[in-house]
Amino acid sequence: MNTPTFEAAVTRAVVKLLLGTRKLKPGVAITGGDPLEIEDQIKMGRHAVETDADVLHLEYRTGSNSALTGITMFLPRDGRCHIQSGCRLWVSKAGNRGLILPQDHVRGHFRLAPREIVHIDGKPAEDLSNGIERTSAWLTRQVVRPDAQYYDALSIIWANAA
């Protein structure tokens, strides 16, 4: 097995953080790649509506300073697509399943369920910035741990989906 790309390793870790031991099912697609320009967001939104699938797009900076730089969600509802860009990951002090925080002016937060992305009213009760920092540390531990195994085929699927 080849060494996984940074993007594949982080994507797998994000899915683990958001779903725990549950498996992703039809109804949600996770993509990864460059940040999407407005034209690409419109195309992705149309595709989400056509396929009736929620899309979680992980945005990466590649090169010598690779990083997960943002998250955009595409949520088709009632024939329209709601786009939430600039989202961040958050995890509680207990370290249980992570949440997706939208931009500060957006009400609530989101959870990834096996078949959809669910909006939950209200922000987490704990300090938001500490939860975001915990997530960053957790992701770093997941990606660099020596026993981590990822599959290149998944990387190809995510790359093609973006």
CNS distance restraints for C-alpha pairs under 8 A (distance, minus, plus):
assign (resid   1 and name CA) (resid 151 and name CA) 7.62 0.50 0.50
assign (resid   1 and name CA) (resid 152 and name CA) 7.85 0.50 0.50
assign (resid   2 and name CA) (resid 152 and name CA) 7.07 0.50 0.50
assign (resid   3 and name CA) (resid 150 and name CA) 8.00 0.50 0.50
assign (resid   3 and name CA) (resid 152 and name CA) 7.98 0.50 0.50
assign (resid   4 and name CA) (resid   8 and name CA) 6.12 0.50 0.50
assign (resid   4 and name CA) (resid   9 and name CA) 6.23 0.50 0.50
assign (resid   4 and name CA) (resid 149 and name CA) 7.95 0.50 0.50
assign (resid   4 and name CA) (resid 150 and name CA) 6.00 0.50 0.50
assign (resid   4 and name CA) (resid 151 and name CA) 6.76 0.50 0.50
assign (resid   4 and name CA) (resid 152 and name CA) 5.96 0.50 0.50
assign (resid   4 and name CA) (resid 155 and name CA) 7.86 0.50 0.50
assign (resid   5 and name CA) (resid   9 and name CA) 6.27 0.50 0.50
assign (resid   5 and name CA) (resid 152 and name CA) 7.76 0.50 0.50
assign (resid   5 and name CA) (resid 155 and name CA) 7.45 0.50 0.50
assign (resid   6 and name CA) (resid  10 and name CA) 6.15 0.50 0.50
assign (resid   6 and name CA) (resid  66 and name CA) 7.29 0.50 0.50
assign (resid   6 and name CA) (resid 143 and name CA) 7.87 0.50 0.50
assign (resid   7 and name CA) (resid  11 and name CA) 5.94 0.50 0.50
assign (resid   7 and name CA) (resid  32 and name CA) 7.31 0.50 0.50
assign (resid   7 and name CA) (resid  33 and name CA) 7.86 0.50 0.50
assign (resid   7 and name CA) (resid  60 and name CA) 7.10 0.50 0.50
assign (resid   7 and name CA) (resid  68 and name CA) 7.98 0.50 0.50
assign (resid   7 and name CA) (resid 155 and name CA) 7.43 0.50 0.50
assign (resid   8 and name CA) (resid  12 and name CA) 6.12 0.50 0.50
assign (resid   8 and name CA) (resid 150 and name CA) 7.18 0.50 0.50
assign (resid   8 and name CA) (resid 151 and name CA) 7.82 0.50 0.50
assign (resid   8 and name CA) (resid 152 and name CA) 7.39 0.50 0.50
assign (resid   8 and name CA) (resid 154 and name CA) 7.09 0.50 0.50
assign (resid   8 and name CA) (resid 155 and name CA) 4.99 0.50 0.50
assign (resid   8 and name CA) (resid 158 and name CA) 7.96 0.50 0.50
assign (resid   9 and name CA) (resid  13 and name CA) 6.27 0.50 0.50
assign (resid   9 and name CA) (resid 143 and name CA) 5.76 0.50 0.50
assign (resid   9 and name CA) (resid 150 and name CA) 6.34 0.50 0.50
assign (resid  10 and name CA) (resid  14 and name CA) 6.06 0.50 0.50
assign (resid  10 and name CA) (resid  68 and name CA) 7.64 0.50 0.50
assign (resid  10 and name CA) (resid 139 and name CA) 6.98 0.50 0.50
assign (resid  10 and name CA) (resid 142 and name CA) 7.98 0.50 0.50
assign (resid  10 and name CA) (resid 143 and name CA) 6.21 0.50 0.50
assign (resid  11 and name CA) (resid  15 and name CA) 6.28 0.50 0.50
assign (resid  11 and name CA) (resid  32 and name CA) 7.46 0.50 0.50
assign (resid  11 and name CA) (resid  58 and name CA) 7.45 0.50 0.50
assign (resid  12 and name CA) (resid  16 and name CA) 6.30 0.50 0.50
assign (resid  12 and name CA) (resid 150 and name CA) 7.41 0.50 0.50
assign (resid  13 and name CA) (resid  17 and name CA) 6.12 0.50 0.50
assign (resid  13 and name CA) (resid 139 and name CA) 6.41 0.50 0.50
assign (resid  13 and name CA) (resid 142 and name CA) 6.25 0.50 0.50
assign (resid  13 and name CA) (resid 143 and name CA) 7.02 0.50 0.50
assign (resid  14 and name CA) (resid  18 and name CA) 6.11 0.50 0.50
assign (resid  14 and name CA) (resid 139 and name CA) 7.37 0.50 0.50
assign (resid  15 and name CA) (resid  19 and name CA) 5.79 0.50 0.50
assign (resid  15 and name CA) (resid  20 and name CA) 7.57 0.50 0.50
assign (resid  16 and name CA) (resid  20 and name CA) 4.93 0.50 0.50
assign (resid  16 and name CA) (resid  21 and name CA) 6.99 0.50 0.50
assign (resid  17 and name CA) (resid  96 and name CA) 7.95 0.50 0.50
assign (resid  17 and name CA) (resid  97 and name CA) 5.55 0.50 0.50
assign (resid  17 and name CA) (resid  98 and name CA) 5.34 0.50 0.50
assign (resid  18 and name CA) (resid  97 and name CA) 5.46 0.50 0.50
assign (resid  18 and name CA) (resid  98 and name CA) 4.84 0.50 0.50
assign (resid  18 and name CA) (resid  99 and name CA) 6.44 0.50 0.50
assign (resid  18 and name CA) (resid 111 and name CA) 7.11 0.50 0.50
assign (resid  18 and name CA) (resid 112 and name CA) 5.83 0.50 0.50
assign (resid  19 and name CA) (resid  23 and name CA) 7.03 0.50 0.50
assign (resid  19 and name CA) (resid  24 and name CA) 7.65 0.50 0.50
assign (resid  19 and name CA) (resid  97 and name CA) 6.65 0.50 0.50
assign (resid  19 and name CA) (resid  98 and name CA) 7.90 0.50 0.50
assign (resid  19 and name CA) (resid 112 and name CA) 6.36 0.50 0.50
assign (resid  19 and name CA) (resid 113 and name CA) 6.72 0.50 0.50
assign (resid  19 and name CA) (resid 114 and name CA) 7.19 0.50 0.50
assign (resid  20 and name CA) (resid  97 and name CA) 6.09 0.50 0.50
assign (resid  22 and name CA) (resid 114 and name CA) 6.82 0.50 0.50
assign (resid  23 and name CA) (resid 114 and name CA) 6.03 0.50 0.50
assign (resid  24 and name CA) (resid  28 and name CA) 7.18 0.50 0.50
assign (resid  24 and name CA) (resid 113 and name CA) 7.68 0.50 0.50
assign (resid  24 and name CA) (resid 114 and name CA) 4.48 0.50 0.50
assign (resid  24 and name CA) (resid 115 and name CA) 6.67 0.50 0.50
assign (resid  25 and name CA) (resid 114 and name CA) 5.24 0.50 0.50
assign (resid  25 and name CA) (resid 115 and name CA) 5.25 0.50 0.50
assign (resid  26 and name CA) (resid  53 and name CA) 7.66 0.50 0.50
assign (resid  26 and name CA) (resid 114 and name CA) 7.88 0.50 0.50
assign (resid  26 and name CA) (resid 115 and name CA) 5.86 0.50 0.50
assign (resid  27 and name CA) (resid  52 and name CA) 6.99 0.50 0.50
assign (resid  27 and name CA) (resid  53 and name CA) 4.55 0.50 0.50
assign (resid  27 and name CA) (resid  54 and name CA) 6.18 0.50 0.50
assign (resid  27 and name CA) (resid 114 and name CA) 7.88 0.50 0.50
assign (resid  27 and name CA) (resid 115 and name CA) 4.67 0.50 0.50
assign (resid  27 and name CA) (resid 116 and name CA) 5.72 0.50 0.50
assign (resid  28 and name CA) (resid  53 and name CA) 5.19 0.50 0.50
assign (resid  28 and name CA) (resid  54 and name CA) 4.71 0.50 0.50
assign (resid  28 and name CA) (resid  55 and name CA) 5.74 0.50 0.50
assign (resid  28 and name CA) (resid  56 and name CA) 7.63 0.50 0.50
assign (resid  28 and name CA) (resid 114 and name CA) 7.32 0.50 0.50
assign (resid  28 and name CA) (resid 115 and name CA) 5.61 0.50 0.50
assign (resid  28 and name CA) (resid 116 and name CA) 5.46 0.50 0.50
assign (resid  28 and name CA) (resid 117 and name CA) 7.36 0.50 0.50
assign (resid  29 and name CA) (resid  53 and name CA) 6.68 0.50 0.50
assign (resid  29 and name CA) (resid  54 and name CA) 6.25 0.50 0.50
assign (resid  29 and name CA) (resid  55 and name CA) 4.80 0.50 0.50
assign (resid  29 and name CA) (resid  56 and name CA) 6.35 0.50 0.50
assign (resid  30 and name CA) (resid  55 and name CA) 5.72 0.50 0.50
assign (resid  30 and name CA) (resid  56 and name CA) 4.80 0.50 0.50
assign (resid  30 and name CA) (resid  57 and name CA) 5.85 0.50 0.50
assign (resid  30 and name CA) (resid  58 and name CA) 7.55 0.50 0.50
assign (resid  30 and name CA) (resid 158 and name CA) 6.91 0.50 0.50
assign (resid  30 and name CA) (resid 161 and name CA) 7.94 0.50 0.50
assign (resid  31 and name CA) (resid  55 and name CA) 7.21 0.50 0.50
assign (resid  31 and name CA) (resid  56 and name CA) 6.23 0.50 0.50
assign (resid  31 and name CA) (resid  57 and name CA) 4.68 0.50 0.50
assign (resid  31 and name CA) (resid  58 and name CA) 6.15 0.50 0.50
assign (resid  31 and name CA) (resid 158 and name CA) 4.92 0.50 0.50
assign (resid  31 and name CA) (resid 159 and name CA) 6.93 0.50 0.50
assign (resid  31 and name CA) (resid 161 and name CA) 5.63 0.50 0.50
assign (resid  31 and name CA) (resid 162 and name CA) 5.18 0.50 0.50
assign (resid  32 and name CA) (resid  57 and name CA) 5.31 0.50 0.50
assign (resid  32 and name CA) (resid  58 and name CA) 4.49 0.50 0.50
assign (resid  32 and name CA) (resid  59 and name CA) 5.80 0.50 0.50
assign (resid  32 and name CA) (resid  60 and name CA) 7.11 0.50 0.50
assign (resid  32 and name CA) (resid 158 and name CA) 5.81 0.50 0.50
assign (resid  32 and name CA) (resid 159 and name CA) 6.27 0.50 0.50
assign (resid  32 and name CA) (resid 161 and name CA) 7.72 0.50 0.50
assign (resid  32 and name CA) (resid 162 and name CA) 5.79 0.50 0.50
assign (resid  33 and name CA) (resid  57 and name CA) 7.63 0.50 0.50
assign (resid  33 and name CA) (resid  58 and name CA) 6.49 0.50 0.50
assign (resid  33 and name CA) (resid  59 and name CA) 5.29 0.50 0.50
assign (resid  33 and name CA) (resid  60 and name CA) 5.54 0.50 0.50
assign (resid  33 and name CA) (resid 159 and name CA) 6.63 0.50 0.50
assign (resid  33 and name CA) (resid 162 and name CA) 6.18 0.50 0.50
assign (resid  34 and name CA) (resid  59 and name CA) 5.26 0.50 0.50
assign (resid  34 and name CA) (resid  60 and name CA) 5.43 0.50 0.50
assign (resid  34 and name CA) (resid  61 and name CA) 6.77 0.50 0.50
assign (resid  35 and name CA) (resid  58 and name CA) 7.97 0.50 0.50
assign (resid  35 and name CA) (resid  59 and name CA) 4.90 0.50 0.50
assign (resid  35 and name CA) (resid  60 and name CA) 6.81 0.50 0.50
assign (resid  35 and name CA) (resid  70 and name CA) 7.57 0.50 0.50
assign (resid  36 and name CA) (resid  40 and name CA) 5.47 0.50 0.50
assign (resid  36 and name CA) (resid  41 and name CA) 5.84 0.50 0.50
assign (resid  36 and name CA) (resid  59 and name CA) 7.81 0.50 0.50
assign (resid  37 and name CA) (resid  41 and name CA) 6.22 0.50 0.50
assign (resid  38 and name CA) (resid  42 and name CA) 6.23 0.50 0.50
assign (resid  39 and name CA) (resid  43 and name CA) 6.36 0.50 0.50
assign (resid  40 and name CA) (resid  44 and name CA) 6.03 0.50 0.50
assign (resid  41 and name CA) (resid  45 and name CA) 5.95 0.50 0.50
assign (resid  41 and name CA) (resid  83 and name CA) 8.00 0.50 0.50
assign (resid  42 and name CA) (resid  46 and name CA) 6.19 0.50 0.50
assign (resid  43 and name CA) (resid  47 and name CA) 6.18 0.50 0.50
assign (resid  44 and name CA) (resid  48 and name CA) 6.10 0.50 0.50
assign (resid  44 and name CA) (resid  74 and name CA) 7.42 0.50 0.50
assign (resid  45 and name CA) (resid  49 and name CA) 6.31 0.50 0.50
assign (resid  45 and name CA) (resid  74 and name CA) 5.88 0.50 0.50
assign (resid  45 and name CA) (resid  75 and name CA) 7.82 0.50 0.50
assign (resid  45 and name CA) (resid  76 and name CA) 7.45 0.50 0.50
assign (resid  45 and name CA) (resid  81 and name CA) 5.54 0.50 0.50
assign (resid  45 and name CA) (resid  82 and name CA) 7.76 0.50 0.50
assign (resid  45 and name CA) (resid  83 and name CA) 7.31 0.50 0.50
assign (resid  46 and name CA) (resid  50 and name CA) 6.14 0.50 0.50
assign (resid  46 and name CA) (resid  81 and name CA) 7.24 0.50 0.50
assign (resid  47 and name CA) (resid  51 and name CA) 6.07 0.50 0.50
assign (resid  48 and name CA) (resid  52 and name CA) 5.51 0.50 0.50
assign (resid  48 and name CA) (resid  53 and name CA) 5.21 0.50 0.50
assign (resid  48 and name CA) (resid  54 and name CA) 6.22 0.50 0.50
assign (resid  48 and name CA) (resid  55 and name CA) 6.70 0.50 0.50
assign (resid  48 and name CA) (resid  74 and name CA) 6.64 0.50 0.50
assign (resid  48 and name CA) (resid  75 and name CA) 7.17 0.50 0.50
assign (resid  48 and name CA) (resid  76 and name CA) 5.97 0.50 0.50
assign (resid  48 and name CA) (resid  81 and name CA) 7.15 0.50 0.50
assign (resid  49 and name CA) (resid  53 and name CA) 6.93 0.50 0.50
assign (resid  49 and name CA) (resid  76 and name CA) 5.04 0.50 0.50
assign (resid  49 and name CA) (resid  77 and name CA) 7.68 0.50 0.50
assign (resid  49 and name CA) (resid  79 and name CA) 6.28 0.50 0.50
assign (resid  49 and name CA) (resid  80 and name CA) 6.55 0.50 0.50
assign (resid  49 and name CA) (resid  81 and name CA) 6.20 0.50 0.50
assign (resid  52 and name CA) (resid  76 and name CA) 6.15 0.50 0.50
assign (resid  53 and name CA) (resid  75 and name CA) 7.46 0.50 0.50
assign (resid  53 and name CA) (resid  76 and name CA) 6.83 0.50 0.50
assign (resid  53 and name CA) (resid 116 and name CA) 7.57 0.50 0.50
assign (resid  54 and name CA) (resid  73 and name CA) 7.39 0.50 0.50
assign (resid  54 and name CA) (resid  74 and name CA) 5.68 0.50 0.50
assign (resid  54 and name CA) (resid  75 and name CA) 4.89 0.50 0.50
assign (resid  54 and name CA) (resid  76 and name CA) 6.31 0.50 0.50
assign (resid  54 and name CA) (resid 116 and name CA) 6.02 0.50 0.50
assign (resid  54 and name CA) (resid 117 and name CA) 6.40 0.50 0.50
assign (resid  55 and name CA) (resid  73 and name CA) 5.64 0.50 0.50
assign (resid  55 and name CA) (resid  74 and name CA) 4.96 0.50 0.50
assign (resid  55 and name CA) (resid  75 and name CA) 6.69 0.50 0.50
assign (resid  56 and name CA) (resid  71 and name CA) 7.01 0.50 0.50
assign (resid  56 and name CA) (resid  72 and name CA) 6.08 0.50 0.50
assign (resid  56 and name CA) (resid  73 and name CA) 4.66 0.50 0.50
assign (resid  56 and name CA) (resid  74 and name CA) 6.56 0.50 0.50
assign (resid  57 and name CA) (resid  71 and name CA) 5.67 0.50 0.50
assign (resid  57 and name CA) (resid  72 and name CA) 5.14 0.50 0.50
assign (resid  57 and name CA) (resid  73 and name CA) 6.11 0.50 0.50
assign (resid  57 and name CA) (resid 162 and name CA) 7.62 0.50 0.50
assign (resid  58 and name CA) (resid  68 and name CA) 7.02 0.50 0.50
assign (resid  58 and name CA) (resid  69 and name CA) 7.87 0.50 0.50
assign (resid  58 and name CA) (resid  70 and name CA) 6.22 0.50 0.50
assign (resid  58 and name CA) (resid  71 and name CA) 4.78 0.50 0.50
assign (resid  58 and name CA) (resid  72 and name CA) 6.71 0.50 0.50
assign (resid  59 and name CA) (resid  68 and name CA) 5.87 0.50 0.50
assign (resid  59 and name CA) (resid  69 and name CA) 5.53 0.50 0.50
assign (resid  59 and name CA) (resid  70 and name CA) 5.02 0.50 0.50
assign (resid  59 and name CA) (resid  71 and name CA) 5.76 0.50 0.50
assign (resid  59 and name CA) (resid  72 and name CA) 7.66 0.50 0.50
assign (resid  60 and name CA) (resid  66 and name CA) 7.07 0.50 0.50
assign (resid  60 and name CA) (resid  67 and name CA) 5.66 0.50 0.50
assign (resid  60 and name CA) (resid  68 and name CA) 4.60 0.50 0.50
assign (resid  60 and name CA) (resid  69 and name CA) 5.42 0.50 0.50
assign (resid  60 and name CA) (resid  70 and name CA) 7.23 0.50 0.50
assign (resid  61 and name CA) (resid  65 and name CA) 7.36 0.50 0.50
assign (resid  61 and name CA) (resid  66 and name CA) 5.15 0.50 0.50
assign (resid  61 and name CA) (resid  67 and name CA) 5.22 0.50 0.50
assign (resid  61 and name CA) (resid  68 and name CA) 6.49 0.50 0.50
assign (resid  61 and name CA) (resid  69 and name CA) 6.48 0.50 0.50
assign (resid  62 and name CA) (resid  66 and name CA) 4.33 0.50 0.50
assign (resid  62 and name CA) (resid  67 and name CA) 6.72 0.50 0.50
assign (resid  70 and name CA) (resid  85 and name CA) 7.78 0.50 0.50
assign (resid  70 and name CA) (resid  86 and name CA) 5.70 0.50 0.50
assign (resid  70 and name CA) (resid  87 and name CA) 6.12 0.50 0.50
assign (resid  70 and name CA) (resid  88 and name CA) 6.41 0.50 0.50
assign (resid  71 and name CA) (resid  85 and name CA) 6.21 0.50 0.50
assign (resid  71 and name CA) (resid  86 and name CA) 5.81 0.50 0.50
assign (resid  71 and name CA) (resid  87 and name CA) 4.90 0.50 0.50
assign (resid  71 and name CA) (resid  88 and name CA) 6.30 0.50 0.50
assign (resid  72 and name CA) (resid  83 and name CA) 7.04 0.50 0.50
assign (resid  72 and name CA) (resid  84 and name CA) 5.51 0.50 0.50
assign (resid  72 and name CA) (resid  85 and name CA) 4.16 0.50 0.50
assign (resid  72 and name CA) (resid  86 and name CA) 6.20 0.50 0.50
assign (resid  72 and name CA) (resid  87 and name CA) 6.14 0.50 0.50
assign (resid  73 and name CA) (resid  82 and name CA) 7.98 0.50 0.50
assign (resid  73 and name CA) (resid  83 and name CA) 5.65 0.50 0.50
assign (resid  73 and name CA) (resid  84 and name CA) 5.06 0.50 0.50
assign (resid  73 and name CA) (resid  85 and name CA) 6.36 0.50 0.50
assign (resid  73 and name CA) (resid  87 and name CA) 7.92 0.50 0.50
assign (resid  74 and name CA) (resid  81 and name CA) 6.23 0.50 0.50
assign (resid  74 and name CA) (resid  82 and name CA) 5.85 0.50 0.50
assign (resid  74 and name CA) (resid  83 and name CA) 4.76 0.50 0.50
assign (resid  74 and name CA) (resid  84 and name CA) 6.66 0.50 0.50
assign (resid  75 and name CA) (resid  81 and name CA) 5.32 0.50 0.50
assign (resid  75 and name CA) (resid  82 and name CA) 5.01 0.50 0.50
assign (resid  75 and name CA) (resid  83 and name CA) 6.34 0.50 0.50
assign (resid  75 and name CA) (resid 117 and name CA) 7.50 0.50 0.50
assign (resid  76 and name CA) (resid  80 and name CA) 5.50 0.50 0.50
assign (resid  76 and name CA) (resid  81 and name CA) 4.10 0.50 0.50
assign (resid  76 and name CA) (resid  82 and name CA) 6.18 0.50 0.50
assign (resid  77 and name CA) (resid  81 and name CA) 6.05 0.50 0.50
assign (resid  77 and name CA) (resid  82 and name CA) 7.29 0.50 0.50
assign (resid  84 and name CA) (resid 102 and name CA) 6.56 0.50 0.50
assign (resid  84 and name CA) (resid 103 and name CA) 7.90 0.50 0.50
assign (resid  85 and name CA) (resid 102 and name CA) 7.25 0.50 0.50
assign (resid  85 and name CA) (resid 103 and name CA) 7.48 0.50 0.50
assign (resid  86 and name CA) (resid 102 and name CA) 6.65 0.50 0.50
assign (resid  86 and name CA) (resid 103 and name CA) 5.97 0.50 0.50
assign (resid  87 and name CA) (resid 100 and name CA) 6.51 0.50 0.50
assign (resid  87 and name CA) (resid 101 and name CA) 5.44 0.50 0.50
assign (resid  87 and name CA) (resid 102 and name CA) 4.41 0.50 0.50
assign (resid  87 and name CA) (resid 103 and name CA) 5.81 0.50 0.50
assign (resid  88 and name CA) (resid 100 and name CA) 5.74 0.50 0.50
assign (resid  88 and name CA) (resid 101 and name CA) 5.15 0.50 0.50
assign (resid  88 and name CA) (resid 102 and name CA) 6.56 0.50 0.50
assign (resid  88 and name CA) (resid 103 and name CA) 7.92 0.50 0.50
assign (resid  88 and name CA) (resid 132 and name CA) 7.17 0.50 0.50
assign (resid  89 and name CA) (resid  98 and name CA) 6.67 0.50 0.50
assign (resid  89 and name CA) (resid  99 and name CA) 5.79 0.50 0.50
assign (resid  89 and name CA) (resid 100 and name CA) 4.76 0.50 0.50
assign (resid  89 and name CA) (resid 101 and name CA) 6.01 0.50 0.50
assign (resid  89 and name CA) (resid 132 and name CA) 6.02 0.50 0.50
assign (resid  89 and name CA) (resid 135 and name CA) 6.40 0.50 0.50
assign (resid  90 and name CA) (resid  98 and name CA) 5.51 0.50 0.50
assign (resid  90 and name CA) (resid  99 and name CA) 5.14 0.50 0.50
assign (resid  90 and name CA) (resid 100 and name CA) 6.17 0.50 0.50
assign (resid  90 and name CA) (resid 101 and name CA) 6.66 0.50 0.50
assign (resid  90 and name CA) (resid 128 and name CA) 7.26 0.50 0.50
assign (resid  90 and name CA) (resid 131 and name CA) 4.90 0.50 0.50
assign (resid  90 and name CA) (resid 132 and name CA) 4.64 0.50 0.50
assign (resid  90 and name CA) (resid 133 and name CA) 7.92 0.50 0.50
assign (resid  90 and name CA) (resid 134 and name CA) 7.41 0.50 0.50
assign (resid  90 and name CA) (resid 135 and name CA) 5.66 0.50 0.50
assign (resid  91 and name CA) (resid  95 and name CA) 5.90 0.50 0.50
assign (resid  91 and name CA) (resid  96 and name CA) 6.80 0.50 0.50
assign (resid  91 and name CA) (resid  97 and name CA) 6.61 0.50 0.50
assign (resid  91 and name CA) (resid  98 and name CA) 4.50 0.50 0.50
assign (resid  91 and name CA) (resid  99 and name CA) 6.28 0.50 0.50
assign (resid  91 and name CA) (resid 131 and name CA) 5.00 0.50 0.50
assign (resid  91 and name CA) (resid 132 and name CA) 6.72 0.50 0.50
assign (resid  91 and name CA) (resid 134 and name CA) 6.41 0.50 0.50
assign (resid  91 and name CA) (resid 135 and name CA) 5.60 0.50 0.50
assign (resid  92 and name CA) (resid  96 and name CA) 6.52 0.50 0.50
assign (resid  92 and name CA) (resid  97 and name CA) 7.94 0.50 0.50
assign (resid  92 and name CA) (resid  98 and name CA) 7.30 0.50 0.50
assign (resid  92 and name CA) (resid 126 and name CA) 7.21 0.50 0.50
assign (resid  92 and name CA) (resid 131 and name CA) 5.70 0.50 0.50
assign (resid  92 and name CA) (resid 134 and name CA) 7.80 0.50 0.50
assign (resid  93 and name CA) (resid 131 and name CA) 7.19 0.50 0.50
assign (resid  93 and name CA) (resid 134 and name CA) 7.81 0.50 0.50
assign (resid  98 and name CA) (resid 111 and name CA) 7.62 0.50 0.50
assign (resid  98 and name CA) (resid 135 and name CA) 7.83 0.50 0.50
assign (resid  99 and name CA) (resid 109 and name CA) 6.95 0.50 0.50
assign (resid  99 and name CA) (resid 110 and name CA) 5.94 0.50 0.50
assign (resid  99 and name CA) (resid 111 and name CA) 5.31 0.50 0.50
assign (resid  99 and name CA) (resid 112 and name CA) 7.54 0.50 0.50
assign (resid 100 and name CA) (resid 109 and name CA) 5.93 0.50 0.50
assign (resid 100 and name CA) (resid 110 and name CA) 4.98 0.50 0.50
assign (resid 100 and name CA) (resid 111 and name CA) 6.22 0.50 0.50
assign (resid 100 and name CA) (resid 112 and name CA) 7.98 0.50 0.50
assign (resid 101 and name CA) (resid 108 and name CA) 7.62 0.50 0.50
assign (resid 101 and name CA) (resid 109 and name CA) 4.95 0.50 0.50
assign (resid 101 and name CA) (resid 110 and name CA) 6.44 0.50 0.50
assign (resid 101 and name CA) (resid 123 and name CA) 7.92 0.50 0.50
assign (resid 102 and name CA) (resid 106 and name CA) 6.02 0.50 0.50
assign (resid 102 and name CA) (resid 107 and name CA) 7.91 0.50 0.50
assign (resid 102 and name CA) (resid 108 and name CA) 7.63 0.50 0.50
assign (resid 102 and name CA) (resid 109 and name CA) 6.20 0.50 0.50
assign (resid 102 and name CA) (resid 110 and name CA) 7.73 0.50 0.50
assign (resid 107 and name CA) (resid 121 and name CA) 6.62 0.50 0.50
assign (resid 107 and name CA) (resid 122 and name CA) 6.39 0.50 0.50
assign (resid 107 and name CA) (resid 123 and name CA) 7.48 0.50 0.50
assign (resid 108 and name CA) (resid 119 and name CA) 6.92 0.50 0.50
assign (resid 108 and name CA) (resid 120 and name CA) 5.55 0.50 0.50
assign (resid 108 and name CA) (resid 121 and name CA) 4.27 0.50 0.50
assign (resid 108 and name CA) (resid 122 and name CA) 4.02 0.50 0.50
assign (resid 108 and name CA) (resid 123 and name CA) 4.95 0.50 0.50
assign (resid 109 and name CA) (resid 119 and name CA) 5.92 0.50 0.50
assign (resid 109 and name CA) (resid 120 and name CA) 5.37 0.50 0.50
assign (resid 109 and name CA) (resid 121 and name CA) 6.57 0.50 0.50
assign (resid 109 and name CA) (resid 122 and name CA) 6.60 0.50 0.50
assign (resid 109 and name CA) (resid 123 and name CA) 5.85 0.50 0.50
assign (resid 109 and name CA) (resid 124 and name CA) 7.77 0.50 0.50
assign (resid 110 and name CA) (resid 117 and name CA) 6.52 0.50 0.50
assign (resid 110 and name CA) (resid 118 and name CA) 5.41 0.50 0.50
assign (resid 110 and name CA) (resid 119 and name CA) 4.55 0.50 0.50
assign (resid 110 and name CA) (resid 120 and name CA) 5.70 0.50 0.50
assign (resid 111 and name CA) (resid 117 and name CA) 5.78 0.50 0.50
assign (resid 111 and name CA) (resid 118 and name CA) 5.22 0.50 0.50
assign (resid 111 and name CA) (resid 119 and name CA) 6.65 0.50 0.50
assign (resid 111 and name CA) (resid 120 and name CA) 7.36 0.50 0.50
assign (resid 112 and name CA) (resid 116 and name CA) 6.35 0.50 0.50
assign (resid 112 and name CA) (resid 117 and name CA) 4.64 0.50 0.50
assign (resid 112 and name CA) (resid 118 and name CA) 6.32 0.50 0.50
assign (resid 113 and name CA) (resid 117 and name CA) 5.78 0.50 0.50
assign (resid 113 and name CA) (resid 118 and name CA) 6.80 0.50 0.50
assign (resid 124 and name CA) (resid 128 and name CA) 7.22 0.50 0.50
assign (resid 126 and name CA) (resid 131 and name CA) 7.52 0.50 0.50
assign (resid 127 and name CA) (resid 131 and name CA) 6.45 0.50 0.50
assign (resid 128 and name CA) (resid 132 and name CA) 6.29 0.50 0.50
assign (resid 129 and name CA) (resid 133 and name CA) 6.24 0.50 0.50
assign (resid 130 and name CA) (resid 134 and name CA) 6.12 0.50 0.50
assign (resid 131 and name CA) (resid 135 and name CA) 6.24 0.50 0.50
assign (resid 132 and name CA) (resid 136 and name CA) 6.45 0.50 0.50
assign (resid 133 and name CA) (resid 137 and name CA) 6.38 0.50 0.50
assign (resid 134 and name CA) (resid 138 and name CA) 6.06 0.50 0.50
assign (resid 135 and name CA) (resid 139 and name CA) 6.06 0.50 0.50
assign (resid 136 and name CA) (resid 140 and name CA) 6.22 0.50 0.50
assign (resid 137 and name CA) (resid 141 and name CA) 6.30 0.50 0.50
assign (resid 138 and name CA) (resid 142 and name CA) 6.28 0.50 0.50
assign (resid 139 and name CA) (resid 143 and name CA) 6.15 0.50 0.50
assign (resid 140 and name CA) (resid 144 and name CA) 6.17 0.50 0.50
assign (resid 141 and name CA) (resid 145 and name CA) 5.81 0.50 0.50
assign (resid 142 and name CA) (resid 148 and name CA) 7.21 0.50 0.50
assign (resid 143 and name CA) (resid 148 and name CA) 7.02 0.50 0.50
assign (resid 144 and name CA) (resid 148 and name CA) 7.50 0.50 0.50
assign (resid 151 and name CA) (resid 155 and name CA) 6.97 0.50 0.50
assign (resid 152 and name CA) (resid 156 and name CA) 6.48 0.50 0.50
assign (resid 153 and name CA) (resid 157 and name CA) 6.40 0.50 0.50
assign (resid 154 and name CA) (resid 158 and name CA) 6.21 0.50 0.50
assign (resid 155 and name CA) (resid 159 and name CA) 6.07 0.50 0.50
assign (resid 156 and name CA) (resid 160 and name CA) 6.08 0.50 0.50
assign (resid 157 and name CA) (resid 161 and name CA) 6.10 0.50 0.50
assign (resid 158 and name CA) (resid 162 and name CA) 6.39 0.50 0.50
